């Protein structure tokens, strides 16, 4: 019995490691192309949709930042879907000239807010760009999105990078997103697979996203359902790493716990939900659907994978005379896993930032292990993350492009 458990654990963890390592190598080998995105006279009309749930502290600064975008002003519209904002905030937003869609739901979800916006706007748009209330865009962001759209890409995921590196947890969160961008977006595209989406910084052909949103009822894991519906309709998802959207990183442990609880719960729920269909699509030749529905949902979160491999390698070293898999195999797996995590990290991050992230890692891993026993019902509850960062303070912005 112990031998069977040992083999099953090794095979599963090895699968996780080699999956990440393959994407890391593919991402490292892929070359970035120089794009003359300004060389166009065709500008898609873009609706920038910003669901804002109780985001009174930052929504005005976010809206103000969108006035600096380098794009014809008559070809984009900022739309704030104001869910439970204060009356004073609504007045100040109205004075900025943005399109304001006040909503209030008994149970708030991003899908409900977006559907309300589509009902309000009508159909006179080419693209819908979905952002979070804390997101800010680099000045030429829309030019880059427009270029990719004009090249025949109906679904685009931009590169989300940190607005802030002001606390150890923010640094750890930034490093985690750098790795995720490199593996599941850049690496996936390099292998001919669709990028996964992140929930913000996503641009869609307007009629397509309007149709898809009507099919989504999810409370948690909105983006996981969204990407599968995109794939089901025969589209692929382009990762546009040269287009920056700035995102506030979590600043302390309590926010980290809430965020990871939501993510881990939705991953388990959608693994169960799409397991059967994922395998069915694989046998039909739809590798994209299988990758997003089964592989990525079955994947152990990277922090837990590191913890599991560390603990099992040490345990196997101490108990090697009682086990059938040589400790050298576990050691190789541990090293390969570290390689898959280090390959995506840009050189400039190998400084005090990486050391700070490493010192914060044990506490973060401990939180995630405890969350494994507290996931019940998290996918049915809207867990809101409060944001406070009104500006961009990231000394490593250039590193994200490398």
C-alpha positions in Angstrom: 0.0 0.0 0.0 2.8 2.4 0.9 4.5 1.6 -2.4 1.4 2.4 -4.4 1.0 5.8 -2.5 4.7 6.5 -3.2 4.4 5.8 -6.9 1.1 7.8 -7.3 2.6 10.8 -5.5 5.8 10.7 -7.5 4.0 10.4 -10.9 1.6 13.2 -10.1 4.3 15.6 -8.8 6.6 14.7 -11.7 3.7 15.5 -14.1 3.3 18.9 -12.5 7.1 19.6 -12.6 7.6 18.5 -16.2 4.5 20.5 -17.4 5.8 23.7 -15.8 9.4 23.0 -17.1 8.2 22.4 -20.7 6.4 25.8 -20.7 9.3 27.5 -19.0 11.8 26.2 -21.7 9.3 27.1 -24.5 8.9 30.6 -23.1 12.7 31.1 -22.8 13.3 29.9 -26.4 10.6 32.0 -27.9 11.8 35.3 -29.5 9.9 38.6 -29.1 9.0 40.2 -32.4 9.4 43.9 -32.9 5.9 45.3 -33.7 5.3 48.6 -35.5 1.9 49.0 -33.8 1.7 52.7 -34.6 1.8 52.0 -38.3 -2.0 52.0 -38.9 -4.8 54.3 -39.8 -7.5 51.9 -38.7 -8.6 52.2 -35.1 -11.1 49.9 -33.5 -13.7 51.4 -31.3 -13.0 50.2 -27.8 -15.2 50.0 -24.7 -13.0 49.9 -21.6 -15.2 48.1 -19.0 -14.4 48.6 -15.3 -16.5 46.7 -12.8 -16.0 48.6 -9.5 -17.4 47.0 -6.4 -16.9 49.2 -3.3 -13.8 50.7 -4.9 -14.4 54.3 -3.8 -10.8 54.8 -2.7 -9.1 54.2 -6.0 -11.7 54.4 -8.9 -11.3 58.1 -9.5 -7.5 57.9 -9.8 -7.9 54.9 -12.2 -10.3 56.9 -14.4 -8.0 59.9 -14.4 -5.1 57.7 -15.7 -7.2 56.7 -18.7 -7.2 60.3 -20.0 -3.5 59.9 -20.8 -3.9 57.1 -23.3 -2.4 57.6 -26.8 -5.4 56.7 -28.8 -8.0 58.7 -30.7 -10.4 60.0 -28.1 -13.4 59.4 -30.2 -12.4 55.7 -30.6 -12.5 54.6 -27.0 -15.0 55.0 -24.1 -14.3 54.4 -20.4 -17.3 52.6 -18.7 -17.4 52.3 -15.0 -19.9 49.7 -13.7 -20.5 51.2 -10.2 -21.6 48.4 -7.8 -22.2 49.7 -4.3 -20.2 52.9 -4.6 -20.9 55.9 -2.4 -23.2 58.7 -3.7 -20.3 61.2 -3.5 -18.1 58.9 -5.6 -20.9 58.6 -8.2 -21.1 62.4 -8.4 -17.4 62.8 -8.9 -17.3 60.0 -11.5 -20.2 61.6 -13.4 -18.2 64.9 -13.5 -15.2 63.2 -15.2 -17.3 62.4 -18.3 -17.0 58.6 -18.1 -20.0 56.5 -18.9 -21.5 55.4 -15.6 -23.6 52.3 -15.1 -24.8 52.1 -11.5 -25.8 48.6 -10.4 -26.6 46.8 -7.2 -27.1 43.0 -6.9 -28.2 40.8 -4.1 -25.1 38.7 -4.9 -22.5 40.6 -6.9 -20.4 39.0 -9.6 -18.2 40.4 -12.3 -20.3 38.6 -15.0 -23.5 40.4 -13.8 -21.8 43.8 -13.8 -20.4 43.2 -17.3 -23.8 42.1 -18.7 -25.4 45.2 -17.2 -22.8 47.3 -19.1 -23.5 45.5 -22.4 -27.2 46.2 -22.0 -26.5 49.9 -21.4 -24.0 50.3 -24.2 -25.6 48.7 -27.2 -23.5 47.3 -30.1 -21.5 50.2 -31.6 -18.1 48.8 -30.6 -15.4 46.6 -32.1 -13.5 45.6 -28.9 -14.3 45.3 -25.2 -11.4 45.6 -22.8 -12.1 44.3 -19.3 -10.1 45.9 -16.5 -10.3 45.8 -12.7 -10.9 49.0 -10.7 -7.3 49.2 -9.6 -5.8 48.6 -13.1 -3.9 51.3 -15.0 -2.7 51.1 -18.6 0.5 52.2 -20.1 0.0 55.1 -22.5 0.3 53.1 -25.8 -1.7 50.1 -24.5 -4.7 50.6 -26.8 -2.5 51.1 -29.8 -0.9 47.7 -29.2 -4.2 46.0 -28.5 -5.7 47.5 -31.7 -2.7 46.3 -33.8 -3.1 42.8 -32.5 -6.8 42.9 -33.2 -6.3 44.2 -36.7 -3.9 41.3 -37.3 -6.8 38.9 -36.8 -6.7 38.1 -33.1 -10.3 38.3 -31.6 -9.1 37.5 -28.0 -6.1 39.1 -26.4 -4.6 38.8 -22.9 -2.2 41.6 -22.0 0.8 41.4 -19.6 -0.3 42.3 -16.1 2.5 43.7 -14.0 2.8 45.0 -10.5 1.8 48.6 -9.6 3.7 48.3 -6.3 6.5 46.5 -4.6 6.1 48.1 -1.2 5.8 45.1 1.1 7.3 41.6 1.2 3.9 40.1 0.2 3.6 42.5 -2.7 7.1 41.4 -3.9 6.1 37.7 -3.6 2.8 38.3 -5.4 4.7 40.2 -8.2 7.2 37.3 -8.6 4.3 34.8 -8.7 2.6 36.7 -11.5 5.9 37.1 -13.5 6.2 33.3 -13.4 2.5 32.7 -14.3 2.8 35.1 -17.2 5.9 33.4 -18.5 4.6 29.8 -18.2 0.8 29.8 -18.9 0.7 32.7 -21.3 4.1 33.2 -23.1 5.1 29.5 -22.8 1.7 28.3 -23.9 1.6 30.5 -27.0 5.2 29.4 -27.9 3.9 25.8 -28.0 0.9 26.8 -30.2 -1.5 26.7 -27.3 -3.9 29.4 -26.1 -2.8 31.7 -23.3 -4.8 31.5 -20.2 -6.6 34.7 -19.1 -6.2 36.5 -15.8 -9.5 38.2 -15.2 -8.3 41.7 -16.3 -6.4 43.2 -19.2 -8.4 41.0 -21.5 -9.6 42.3 -24.9 -12.3 40.6 -26.9 -14.1 41.2 -30.2 -17.2 42.9 -28.9 -20.0 40.7 -30.3 -18.0 37.6 -29.1 -17.7 38.6 -25.4 -21.2 39.9 -25.3 -22.5 36.5 -26.4 -20.1 34.6 -24.1 -21.0 36.6 -21.0 -24.6 35.6 -21.2 -23.5 32.0 -20.6 -21.5 32.7 -17.4 -23.1 32.3 -14.0 -19.9 31.8 -12.0 -19.3 33.7 -8.7 -15.6 32.6 -8.3 -13.3 31.6 -11.2 -15.0 33.8 -13.7 -11.9 33.8 -15.9 -11.6 30.0 -15.9 -15.1 29.6 -17.4 -14.6 32.5 -19.8 -11.5 31.0 -21.4 -13.1 27.6 -22.0 -16.1 29.2 -23.7 -13.7 31.1 -25.9 -12.0 27.9 -26.9 -15.3 26.1 -27.3 -16.2 28.6 -30.0 -13.1 27.9 -32.0 -10.9 30.8 -31.0 -7.4 31.0 -29.5 -6.1 33.5 -27.0 -3.1 35.6 -27.8 -0.8 36.7 -25.1 0.5 40.2 -25.9 3.4 40.5 -23.6 4.4 44.0 -24.9 1.1 45.6 -23.6 1.3 46.5 -19.9 -1.6 46.7 -17.6 -0.6 47.6 -14.0 -2.2 45.7 -11.2 -2.1 46.3 -7.4 -0.3 43.5 -5.6 -1.4 42.3 -2.2 0.3 44.0 0.7 -0.3 41.7 3.7 -1.1 38.2 4.8 -4.9 38.6 5.3 -5.4 39.7 1.7 -3.2 36.9 0.4 -5.3 34.4 2.3 -8.6 35.7 0.8 -7.2 35.8 -2.7 -5.7 32.3 -2.6 -8.8 30.9 -1.0 -10.8 32.1 -3.9 -8.3 30.8 -6.5 -7.8 27.4 -5.0 -11.5 26.8 -4.5 -12.3 27.7 -8.0 -9.5 25.5 -9.4 -10.9 22.4 -7.6 -14.5 23.2 -8.5 -13.7 23.6 -12.2 -11.5 20.6 -12.3 -14.5 18.5 -11.2 -16.9 20.4 -13.5 -14.8 20.2 -16.7 -12.9 16.9 -16.1 -15.1 14.7 -18.2 -15.5 17.2 -21.0 -11.8 18.0 -21.0 -10.9 14.4 -21.7 -13.6 14.1 -24.3 -12.3 17.2 -26.1 -8.8 15.8 -26.0 -9.9 12.6 -27.9 -11.5 14.9 -30.5 -8.1 16.6 -31.0 -8.9 19.8 -29.0 -5.7 20.1 -27.0 -6.3 23.7 -26.1 -9.5 22.8 -24.3 -7.9 19.9 -22.5 -4.9 22.1 -21.4 -7.1 24.8 -19.9 -9.8 22.5 -18.5 -7.8 19.6 -17.1 -4.0 20.2 -17.1 -4.1 23.7 -15.5 -6.9 22.8 -13.0 -5.2 19.6 -12.0 -1.8 21.4 -11.5 -0.8 21.8 -7.9 -0.2 25.5 -7.1 3.4 26.3 -7.4 4.0 27.2 -3.8 2.4 23.9 -2.6 4.4 22.0 -5.2 7.6 23.4 -3.9 6.6 22.6 -0.3 5.6 19.1 -1.2 8.8 18.3 -3.1 10.9 19.8 -0.3 9.2 17.8 2.4 9.1 14.5 0.4 12.7 14.8 -0.7 13.8 15.2 2.9 11.5 12.4 4.1 12.7 10.0 1.4 16.3 10.8 2.4 15.5 9.8 6.0 13.5 6.7 5.1 15.1 5.6 1.9 15.7 2.1 3.1 11.9 1.6 3.4 11.0 3.1 0.0 11.2 1.8 -3.6 11.9 5.1 -5.4 15.5 6.2 -4.9 16.0 9.5 -3.2 18.1 10.6 -6.2 14.8 10.6 -8.2 13.2 12.9 -5.7 16.3 15.2 -5.7 16.3 15.5 -9.5 12.6 16.3 -9.4 13.2 19.0 -6.8 16.0 20.6 -8.9 13.9 20.5 -12.1 11.1 22.2 -10.2 13.4 25.0 -9.0 14.6 25.4 -12.6 11.1 25.8 -13.9 10.5 28.6 -11.3 13.9 30.4 -11.9 13.8 30.4 -15.7 10.9 32.9 -15.9 12.5 35.3 -13.4 14.2 38.3 -15.1 17.8 39.0 -14.2 16.9 42.3 -12.4 14.7 40.5 -10.0 17.7 38.5 -8.6 18.5 41.1 -6.0 17.0 42.1 -2.7 13.6 41.6 -4.2 14.1 37.8 -4.7 15.6 37.5 -1.2 12.6 39.3 0.2 10.2 37.0 -1.7 12.1 33.9 -0.4 11.9 35.0 3.2 8.1 35.6 2.8 7.6 32.3 1.1 7.4 30.0 4.2 4.6 32.0 5.7 2.7 32.1 2.4 3.1 28.4 2.0 1.8 27.8 5.5 -1.3 29.9 4.8 -2.0 27.9 1.6 -1.6 24.6 3.4 -4.1 25.7 6.1 -6.5 26.9 3.3 -6.7 23.4 2.0 -9.0 22.6 4.9 -11.1 25.8 4.6 -12.1 25.8 0.9 -15.7 24.7 1.3 -18.2 27.2 -0.2 -15.5 29.7 -1.2 -16.6 29.4 -4.9 -20.1 30.4 -4.0 -19.1 33.6 -2.1 -17.9 36.8 -3.7 -14.6 37.5 -1.9 -13.7 41.2 -2.5 -10.1 42.4 -2.4 -9.8 46.0 -1.2 -7.4 48.2 -3.2 -5.6 51.4 -2.1 -2.7 52.0 -4.5 -3.5 55.1 -6.6 -0.1 55.3 -8.4 2.6 53.1 -10.0 5.7 52.4 -7.9 7.6 49.6 -9.4 11.4 50.0 -10.0 11.5 46.8 -12.0 9.1 47.7 -14.8 11.7 47.2 -17.5 12.5 43.8 -16.2 9.0 42.5 -16.9 9.6 42.9 -20.6 12.7 40.6 -20.7 
